[in-house]
Amino acid sequence: MSKATLASVLALVPLAAWCGEAACPIVPTPKVYRATGRTARLLRGAAIVVGAKATEPERYAAERLQGLIARRFGRKLPVAVETQIGEGARQVLLLGQRATNAWLDRLCKARGIELGPTAPGHDGFVVEAMKDDGRDVVVIGGSNARGAIYGQDAFFDLLRREGDAVVFPVASIRDWPSIAWRGRPFWRLRLYLVEGAMDALARSRLNFIDLRDAPGGIAKFGYPPDFKIDLPVARRVLAEGHRRGMFVYGTVSCGVGPEKFDAVIAKFEELIALGVDGIWISFDDPGPGKEAPVLIRRVLELGRRRGFTGRLVANTQPAGSYNKIDTEFNRATVAIPGYESVKWFFTRVPCAADLAATRKLGLKSLPAWWHNMVGGVAGGFLHNGAICITMRADEKPAYLHMLPLSNGWGRPDYEKIRDAAKHTDTVMVWGFWDGWPEEYIFGALGIWAWEPARHDWARTRQGVYRYVYGPSLVDAARDFDDGFVALKSLFHLPVRRYKPNKGWPCRLKSVADRPKALARLDELDALRARLAAKAPGETAILPSRLEAIYLEPMKATLAAARAMATLDYPEYSLADIEARMLALNECGDPAAAERELAAIRGSVKQKIARVADQLRGLKGIDEYVAFWQQRVSGMRHWKTLAAQRRKEMAARHRKLVASGFAAARVKGKLTADEAGALFAPLGQAPAGRVVAELDAKDWLAAPPRAKGTWAVGPFEWQGRRLAVVSFPRHTRSQAGDFAEVRAEMAVPQVAGRLVLDAFVNDTKVDTQWTKYRFLQLWVNERLAWEEDASASRAGREWVSVDVTAQAKAGKPLALRFRLVDKRPVGCYGTVAFLGPVRLRAAAGAPGR
């Protein structure tokens, strides 16, 4: 039966019909699994047999199967060559390809088993049980060498204990991937060599990696042209990849100028000489450099001379063109002969519309999916957010629960990517600075990519937990992860670039949740103890890896979480200390400030001493202790901080104005036409007698107040002065972050109603993010006006508020213009302008 025929049959027959009465134990479930209802024993005299011409990946597959069975079942089967099999071998696990294993080839011919490049096809495998010359034979055949690796993993998943015996269901199995290429390019080359890491990639059915390196071992964008390759490390990674049948790209950072083009070509030549299987042109975040089309032509010409064309060449276009399809750079480079057929990686989630867009662009190959998990992963008790760097000073791993793909860029929903195989043939995952935990991370990608259409996340988790911990511990591992996620939800967690006031060390969101957190920790400790006791006897991974990557990090993470749950952090009682101290500084009352600091100093020092003791050995704790020591040291610290904040805010404002407010706007630089539309209404103030007025200099006379990355300062348009409050795009905020300017307005003796008119406008041009950021006007500490900052202000630039009740002759009005985030934002920029604010005598009785 051909692959196409099998696919059409599968489309008509529910998968369960293939699986027989017993559930298929293999994850991902094979496309064809015909259960016979019979069970066979793995005999003690069994042997693993490879072909006389076995390739290195096939020998690796045999060694893997030998090691897996030995670890889980305590039986070390011998590995033999087909020509040297002894007469005493009553049962044979016959492993390999038809071209390399004559015995396997003979049985395929005799039994009509299709096993080759067209059926099951690329990376495909079969498992068939039969009798041959008095022996029990299990054929584990691969369409290619990788297929043999995947086939032995599938057979291992069939095995289970039954009393003292090891048994497996007798079934006819055929499988192949829906997405042909599944990979893990990585910027920290040496971490491929961590014990068991490459095995985890192979187990996850990933089939490509890359070589990239740089000073410090951190090569996000490829080998720099002038970097000296660490040849022993590169050769070892290449060899370990090839041993597992993996395709290996050589990646060079190409965002350079013409003066380095020769060095780029030389670096590609060096990687080709090392033995890479493909080359990767990487522009990425550094940008296009200069004369990029010239360099691309030179690299493509090198590739043609050395036999690298089509998908053997990959690219990462520059930032702005790897996340968008129709860009000037992409249009210009796709026209370069040969470039339209290489493998283009986009960070966009595969879909029909994007495939159509790449076809319209001129791309002939299917677009590849660079699934970026950077930024999609929340911090933890022992790792930071976004990229998962350990917070342990000894660099040991933290525990990271198993994550679905929806944590990455684009938040892909599994239901919406079931048809991804129609729109891409290449996927990869990017992120996870320290590499771990590979079985979790790449199991999630590889199992999904093998067959997106029938992907089952719950079953994927079960398969990975079964492999890592053992069959009897699947529920315990799942319950641990679910409980761990629930525990984390009770805490503020560190972001990527954490600071003492950015979730580190982790603190409870509400101290009232402490009993709940401790109860959850008790449950998790019990589950962890069960895993620690039983998993070493059931795991399929190396016991040393189980301990180093999973069990020890679990224990350390829960210990840290318990300490963080019980510590009495100064923040719990002094959350507003910054606002109070800065306000006292502004009021010029150092004596009152010193008295307040003296009252809390002893308590704070006791609390941070306990933090230092309980969290010893974690990064950033010394900085946290120093942070609080400074806060209670005296008013000198607060005076210095206030001056520093004003300086930083002024610098941000000047930079923003000089750029035309581009960093805070979706549409980039504020044009003259846009400015005219924004500020023309300045001359359309409500009619009436103005009895008092404030302008920008009045609002900016007192230091602005802010919490977060705000900028406040003056702006002038055609001689008209305004105060500006702005927040940059692509910058995170927290709920409660704000910026405000303050002023007092003298109130003259006026009969009748008094109305406050304020010119308020901003540059917002879309309403995608509603109910996040708000514009406010406060009068005498009372919220007088508020509006969602995402709403269009066209035609409503002047805000009018009746202040008759607040206005008393001889007492000034205390005014505040404020922007505040009621929900955290991450991409939402704002430029808000406050123009003249006038007190107007209005007709009618007071208060009407």
LINPEZI-V679808 format. One record per residue. N is the residue number from 0. RES is the residue in one small letter. PSI is psi in whole degrees, -180 to 180 (none if undefined). D_CENTER is the distance of its C-alpha to the mean C-alpha in whole Angstrom. Layout:
<<N/RES/PSI/D_CENTER> <N/RES/PSI/D_CENTER>>
This chain:
<<0/m/129/41> <1/s/166/39> <2/k/-43/35> <3/a/-40/36> <4/t/-45/39> <5/l/-42/36> <6/a/-40/34> <7/s/-36/36> <8/v/-45/38> <9/l/-33/34> <10/a/-24/34> <11/l/-26/37> <12/v/124/37> <13/p/146/35> <14/l/-38/33> <15/a/-29/34> <16/a/-29/38> <17/w/-24/37> <18/c/-6/36> <19/g/-160/39> <20/e/-39/40> <21/a/142/37> <22/a/141/34> <23/c/127/32> <24/p/-4/30> <25/i/135/28> <26/v/121/24> <27/p/151/24> <28/t/129/27> <29/p/152/29> <30/k/-31/30> <31/v/120/34> <32/y/98/35> <33/r/104/39> <34/a/140/40> <35/t/-15/43> <36/g/-7/43> <37/r/155/45> <38/t/139/43> <39/a/157/44> <40/r/146/44> <41/l/111/42> <42/l/151/46> <43/r/-21/46> <44/g/15/48> <45/a/155/45> <46/a/149/43> <47/i/124/40> <48/v/127/42> <49/v/168/41> <50/g/162/43> <51/a/-24/45> <52/k/26/43> <53/a/136/39> <54/t/169/37> <55/e/-44/34> <56/p/-34/31> <57/e/-40/34> <58/r/-37/35> <59/y/-44/32> <60/a/-42/32> <61/a/-43/35> <62/e/-38/34> <63/r/-47/31> <64/l/-40/33> <65/q/-48/35> <66/g/-41/33> <67/l/-47/31> <68/i/-39/35> <69/a/-42/36> <70/r/-46/33> <71/r/-34/33> <72/f/-1/37> <73/g/22/39> <74/r/121/40> <75/k/101/40> <76/l/142/41> <77/p/151/43> <78/v/126/41> <79/a/162/44> <80/v/148/45> <81/e/-31/47> <82/t/-5/50> <83/q/19/50> <84/i/133/49> <85/g/158/52> <86/e/-23/54> <87/g/-5/53> <88/a/99/50> <89/r/-20/50> <90/q/134/47> <91/v/129/44> <92/l/98/41> <93/l/112/41> <94/l/136/38> <95/g/-157/37> <96/q/161/38> <97/r/-37/41> <98/a/-18/42> <99/t/-10/41> <100/n/100/43> <101/a/-38/46> <102/w/-47/47> <103/l/-40/44> <104/d/-42/45> <105/r/-43/48> <106/l/-37/47> <107/c/-42/45> <108/k/-44/48> <109/a/-35/50> <110/r/0/48> <111/g/33/46> <112/i/117/43> <113/e/123/41> <114/l/100/38> <115/g/-168/37> <116/p/-18/35> <117/t/-24/36> <118/a/118/36> <119/p/-16/34> <120/g/-170/33> <121/h/123/30> <122/d/13/28> <123/g/166/30> <124/f/162/32> <125/v/152/35> <126/v/121/37> <127/e/137/40> <128/a/138/43> <129/m/172/46> <130/k/142/50> <131/d/112/51> <132/d/44/54> <133/g/-5/54> <134/r/152/51> <135/d/125/48> <136/v/131/45> <137/v/113/41> <138/v/123/40> <139/i/91/37> <140/g/142/36> <141/g/141/34> <142/s/-29/34> <143/n/-176/33> <144/a/-39/32> <145/r/-38/28> <146/g/-36/30> <147/a/-38/32> <148/i/-47/29> <149/y/-34/27> <150/g/-41/31> <151/q/-35/31> <152/d/-41/28> <153/a/-43/29> <154/f/-42/33> <155/f/-38/32> <156/d/-19/30> <157/l/-24/33> <158/l/142/35> <159/r/159/36> <160/r/144/38> <161/e/92/42> <162/g/-128/44> <163/d/-6/45> <164/a/158/44> <165/v/123/40> <166/v/167/40> <167/f/148/39> <168/p/139/39> <169/v/118/41> <170/a/154/39> <171/s/121/39> <172/i/134/35> <173/r/135/34> <174/d/156/30> <175/w/159/28> <176/p/150/25> <177/s/-35/24> <178/i/119/22> <179/a/-38/23> <180/w/126/21> <181/r/119/17> <182/g/175/16> <183/r/71/14> <184/p/145/15> <185/f/139/14> <186/w/-3/15> <187/r/85/16> <188/l/-42/19> <189/r/-21/21> <190/l/-15/18> <191/y/-26/19> <192/l/2/22> <193/v/139/22> <194/e/121/24> <195/g/-8/23> <196/a/-46/19> <197/m/-33/21> <198/d/-37/23> <199/a/-37/19> <200/l/-44/18> <201/a/-42/22> <202/r/-36/22> <203/s/4/19> <204/r/34/21> <205/l/143/19> <206/n/10/21> <207/f/148/20> <208/i/-173/19> <209/d/164/19> <210/l/122/21> <211/r/143/20> <212/d/166/21> <213/a/172/22> <214/p/134/24> <215/g/2/22> <216/g/22/20> <217/i/93/17> <218/a/82/18> <219/k/-28/15> <220/f/8/17> <221/g/174/20> <222/y/124/23> <223/p/144/24> <224/p/-33/28> <225/d/16/30> <226/f/138/28> <227/k/118/30> <228/i/134/28> <229/d/93/28> <230/l/-43/30> <231/p/-42/31> <232/v/-46/27> <233/a/-44/26> <234/r/-39/29> <235/r/-43/28> <236/v/-43/25> <237/l/-45/26> <238/a/-43/29> <239/e/-36/26> <240/g/-48/24> <241/h/-34/28> <242/r/-28/29> <243/r/16/27> <244/g/17/27> <245/m/145/24> <246/f/133/24> <247/v/118/23> <248/y/153/23> <249/g/121/24> <250/t/132/22> <251/v/138/23> <252/s/116/22> <253/c/4/24> <254/g/65/24> <255/v/178/27> <256/g/172/31> <257/p/-28/34> <258/e/-15/35> <259/k/7/32> <260/f/-42/32> <261/d/-38/35> <262/a/-36/33> <263/v/-48/30> <264/i/-42/32> <265/a/-37/33> <266/k/-41/30> <267/f/-41/29> <268/e/-41/33> <269/e/-41/32> <270/l/-38/29> <271/i/-41/31> <272/a/-31/34> <273/l/-28/32> <274/g/20/31> <275/v/157/28> <276/d/-16/28> <277/g/169/26> <278/i/149/25> <279/w/116/22> <280/i/111/23> <281/s/114/20> <282/f/-56/20> <283/d/-149/17> <284/d/-29/16> <285/p/-17/20> <286/g/-177/21> <287/p/-7/24> <288/g/-143/26> <289/k/138/30> <290/e/44/32> <291/a/-41/29> <292/p/-35/31> <293/v/-45/33> <294/l/-42/31> <295/i/-44/29> <296/r/-40/33> <297/r/-41/34> <298/v/-41/31> <299/l/-38/32> <300/e/-43/35> <301/l/-46/34> <302/g/-44/33> <303/r/-40/36> <304/r/-33/38> <305/r/7/36> <306/g/20/35> <307/f/103/31> <308/t/173/31> <309/g/-133/29> <310/r/-7/26> <311/l/-7/27> <312/v/129/26> <313/a/162/22> <314/n/153/21> <315/t/111/18> <316/q/169/20> <317/p/160/19> <318/a/136/17> <319/g/-24/18> <320/s/-11/19> <321/y/-18/16> <322/n/-2/15> <323/k/150/19> <324/i/-53/21> <325/d/84/25> <326/t/162/25> <327/e/-41/28> <328/f/-45/26> <329/n/-40/25> <330/r/-40/29> <331/a/-40/30> <332/t/-29/29> <333/v/-20/29> <334/a/-11/32> <335/i/124/33> <336/p/127/34> <337/g/-27/32> <338/y/-23/29> <339/e/-14/29> <340/s/-1/29> <341/v/177/26> <342/k/107/22> <343/w/125/20> <344/f/128/17> <345/f/149/15> <346/t/14/12> <347/r/143/14> <348/v/131/14> <349/p/135/17> <350/c/164/20> <351/a/-39/24> <352/a/-40/24> <353/d/-36/21> <354/l/-43/24> <355/a/-38/27> <356/a/-38/25> <357/t/-34/25> <358/r/-42/28> <359/k/-37/30> <360/l/-32/28> <361/g/6/30> <362/l/130/27> <363/k/-30/29> <364/s/160/26> <365/l/138/24> <366/p/146/21> <367/a/150/18> <368/w/113/14> <369/w/97/11> <370/h/106/8> <371/n/113/6> <372/m/-2/2> <373/v/129/3> <374/g/-17/4> <375/g/-1/4> <376/v/122/5> <377/a/153/8> <378/g/171/11> <379/g/-172/14> <380/f/-23/17> <381/l/18/17> <382/h/155/13> <383/n/174/12> <384/g/167/9> <385/a/-54/5> <386/i/-4/6> <387/c/60/9> <388/i/135/12> <389/t/144/15> <390/m/6/17> <391/r/129/20> <392/a/-27/23> <393/d/4/24> <394/e/13/20> <395/k/156/21> <396/p/158/17> <397/a/171/16> <398/y/128/16> <399/l/122/13> <400/h/164/14> <401/m/131/13> <402/l/137/10> <403/p/165/11> <404/l/-19/9> <405/s/-7/9> <406/n/-7/6> <407/g/-174/5> <408/w/139/7> <409/g/-8/10> <410/r/57/10> <411/p/126/12> <412/d/131/15> <413/y/-37/16> <414/e/-32/20> <415/k/-11/19> <416/i/21/18> <417/r/-29/21> <418/d/22/22> <419/a/-31/20> <420/a/-17/22> <421/k/-18/24> <422/h/-9/22> <423/t/155/21> <424/d/7/22> <425/t/127/19> <426/v/153/15> <427/m/164/13> <428/v/142/9> <429/w/135/8> <430/g/-169/6> <431/f/79/8> <432/w/-47/10> <433/d/2/13> <434/g/-46/13> <435/w/162/13> <436/p/112/14> <437/e/-39/14> <438/e/-38/16> <439/y/-53/14> <440/i/-51/11> <441/f/-20/13> <442/g/-41/16> <443/a/-43/13> <444/l/-51/13> <445/g/-41/16> <446/i/-41/18> <447/w/-48/17> <448/a/-25/18> <449/w/-40/21> <450/e/84/22> <451/p/-34/20> <452/a/-34/23> <453/r/21/24> <454/h/138/21> <455/d/107/21> <456/w/-41/18> <457/a/-42/21> <458/r/-33/22> <459/t/-47/19> <460/r/-44/19> <461/q/-43/22> <462/g/-41/23> <463/v/-45/20> <464/y/-39/22> <465/r/-41/25> <466/y/-45/24> <467/v/-44/23> <468/y/-33/25> <469/g/157/28> <470/p/-37/30> <471/s/-4/31> <472/l/9/28> <473/v/-48/26> <474/d/-39/26> <475/a/-42/26> <476/a/-42/23> <477/r/-45/21> <478/d/-35/23> <479/f/-49/22> <480/d/-42/18> <481/d/-43/19> <482/g/-35/21> <483/f/-42/19> <484/v/-43/16> <485/a/-40/20> <486/l/-47/20> <487/k/-31/17> <488/s/-15/18> <489/l/-5/21> <490/f/152/20> <491/h/132/18> <492/l/153/15> <493/p/144/14> <494/v/-173/12> <495/r/-54/11> <496/r/78/14> <497/y/153/16> <498/k/170/20> <499/p/-26/23> <500/n/16/22> <501/k/62/19> <502/g/7/18> <503/w/132/19> <504/p/159/21> <505/c/136/20> <506/r/150/23> <507/l/140/24> <508/k/-32/23> <509/s/127/27> <510/v/-26/29> <511/a/-18/31> <512/d/2/28> <513/r/-48/29> <514/p/-39/31> <515/k/-43/29> <516/a/-43/26> <517/l/-37/29> <518/a/-42/30> <519/r/-40/26> <520/l/-38/26> <521/d/-43/30> <522/e/-44/28> <523/l/-38/25> <524/d/-38/28> <525/a/-42/30> <526/l/-41/27> <527/r/-42/26> <528/a/-38/30> <529/r/-43/30> <530/l/-44/28> <531/a/-33/29> <532/a/-38/32> <533/k/-29/32> <534/a/-38/29> <535/p/-26/30> <536/g/-8/33> <537/e/-17/31> <538/t/154/28> <539/a/-11/27> <540/i/169/25> <541/l/132/27> <542/p/-36/28> <543/s/-36/27> <544/r/-41/24> <545/l/-45/24> <546/e/-46/25> <547/a/-36/23> <548/i/-25/20> <549/y/-61/20> <550/l/-49/24> <551/e/-45/24> <552/p/-36/20> <553/m/-50/21> <554/k/-47/24> <555/a/-38/23> <556/t/-43/20> <557/l/-36/23> <558/a/-43/26> <559/a/-42/23> <560/a/-40/22> <561/r/-43/26> <562/a/-44/27> <563/m/-30/25> <564/a/-30/26> <565/t/-19/30> <566/l/143/30> <567/d/85/32> <568/y/147/29> <569/p/-31/31> <570/e/-30/29> <571/y/-37/30> <572/s/-12/34> <573/l/39/33> <574/a/-29/30> <575/d/14/32> <576/i/-38/34> <577/e/-47/32> <578/a/-40/34> <579/r/-46/37> <580/m/-41/38> <581/l/-35/37> <582/a/-43/39> <583/l/-35/42> <584/n/-43/41> <585/e/-36/42> <586/c/-11/45> <587/g/40/46> <588/d/68/47> <589/p/-29/46> <590/a/-45/49> <591/a/-40/47> <592/a/-44/44> <593/e/-38/45> <594/r/-42/46> <595/e/-42/43> <596/l/-41/41> <597/a/-34/44> <598/a/-27/44> <599/i/-11/40> <600/r/-48/40> <601/g/-45/41> <602/s/-43/39> <603/v/-43/36> <604/k/-37/37> <605/q/-43/38> <606/k/-44/34> <607/i/-25/32> <608/a/-39/35> <609/r/-38/33> <610/v/-48/30> <611/a/-38/30> <612/d/-47/32> <613/q/-29/30> <614/l/26/27> <615/r/140/28> <616/g/4/26> <617/l/145/23> <618/k/147/22> <619/g/-6/22> <620/i/-39/25> <621/d/-40/28> <622/e/-38/26> <623/y/-45/26> <624/v/-44/30> <625/a/-36/31> <626/f/-47/29> <627/w/-30/31> <628/q/-41/34> <629/q/-39/34> <630/r/-31/34> <631/v/9/37> <632/s/-30/39> <633/g/176/41> <634/m/-16/41> <635/r/-41/41> <636/h/-45/37> <637/w/-36/37> <638/k/-44/39> <639/t/-43/37> <640/l/-43/34> <641/a/-44/35> <642/a/-40/37> <643/q/-43/33> <644/r/-42/31> <645/r/-40/34> <646/k/-45/34> <647/e/-41/30> <648/m/-42/30> <649/a/-40/33> <650/a/-42/32> <651/r/-41/28> <652/h/-46/31> <653/r/-43/33> <654/k/-40/30> <655/l/-44/29> <656/v/-43/33> <657/a/-30/33> <658/s/5/30> <659/g/26/32> <660/f/21/29> <661/a/-38/27> <662/a/-14/24> <663/a/4/24> <664/r/143/25> <665/v/-38/23> <666/k/7/27> <667/g/-145/27> <668/k/138/30> <669/l/117/32> <670/t/166/35> <671/a/-40/39> <672/d/-42/39> <673/e/-41/36> <674/a/-41/38> <675/g/-43/41> <676/a/-35/40> <677/l/-40/38> <678/f/-11/41> <679/a/-38/44> <680/p/-6/44> <681/l/-32/45> <682/g/9/49> <683/q/39/49> <684/a/152/49> <685/p/140/51> <686/a/150/54> <687/g/172/56> <688/r/119/58> <689/v/124/55> <690/v/-12/56> <691/a/154/54> <692/e/145/51> <693/l/146/48> <694/d/-168/46> <695/a/-42/43> <696/k/-32/45> <697/d/-41/45> <698/w/-28/42> <699/l/6/41> <700/a/-41/44> <701/a/144/42> <702/p/133/39> <703/p/155/36> <704/r/145/34> <705/a/154/30> <706/k/112/27> <707/g/-174/24> <708/t/61/23> <709/w/161/26> <710/a/136/29> <711/v/138/32> <712/g/-175/36> <713/p/160/38> <714/f/143/39> <715/e/135/42> <716/w/114/42> <717/q/46/46> <718/g/-3/47> <719/r/129/46> <720/r/137/44> <721/l/156/40> <722/a/140/38> <723/v/134/34> <724/v/122/31> <725/s/159/28> <726/f/131/24> <727/p/154/22> <728/r/164/19> <729/h/36/15> <730/t/132/16> <731/r/145/15> <732/s/173/18> <733/q/156/19> <734/a/132/22> <735/g/-11/25> <736/d/142/25> <737/f/167/28> <738/a/144/30> <739/e/152/34> <740/v/151/37> <741/r/152/40> <742/a/161/44> <743/e/142/47> <744/m/121/50> <745/a/141/53> <746/v/113/55> <747/p/168/59> <748/q/111/61> <749/v/133/61> <750/a/149/62> <751/g/-164/60> <752/r/150/57> <753/l/131/54> <754/v/135/51> <755/l/121/48> <756/d/127/47> <757/a/132/43> <758/f/117/42> <759/v/122/38> <760/n/161/36> <761/d/174/32> <762/t/9/31> <763/k/131/28> <764/v/-1/29> <765/d/162/27> <766/t/35/26> <767/q/-39/23> <768/w/93/22> <769/t/154/25> <770/k/32/26> <771/y/-62/23> <772/r/140/25> <773/f/144/29> <774/l/137/32> <775/q/150/35> <776/l/123/38> <777/w/139/40> <778/v/120/44> <779/n/48/45> <780/e/22/42> <781/r/132/42> <782/l/111/39> <783/a/-27/42> <784/w/143/39> <785/e/142/36> <786/e/145/34> <787/d/128/30> <788/a/-14/29> <789/s/-13/27> <790/a/144/31> <791/s/138/33> <792/r/6/36> <793/a/124/38> <794/g/-2/42> <795/r/33/41> <796/e/-27/40> <797/w/124/43> <798/v/130/42> <799/s/130/46> <800/v/127/46> <801/d/120/49> <802/v/21/50> <803/t/-44/54> <804/a/-31/53> <805/q/-25/51> <806/a/121/53> <807/k/129/56> <808/a/133/59> <809/g/-16/58> <810/k/123/55> <811/p/155/52> <812/l/129/49> <813/a/114/46> <814/l/144/43> <815/r/130/39> <816/f/123/37> <817/r/144/33> <818/l/134/30> <819/v/140/28> <820/d/117/24> <821/k/-18/25> <822/r/150/21> <823/p/144/18> <824/v/160/17> <825/g/-20/14> <826/c/5/16> <827/y/109/20> <828/g/155/22> <829/t/138/26> <830/v/107/29> <831/a/137/32> <832/f/132/36> <833/l/115/38> <834/g/-150/42> <835/p/143/45> <836/v/121/46> <837/r/147/49> <838/l/121/51> <839/r/133/54> <840/a/124/57> <841/a/154/57> <842/a/157/60> <843/g/166/60> <844/a/154/61> <845/p/134/58> <846/g/2/55> <847/r/none/56>>
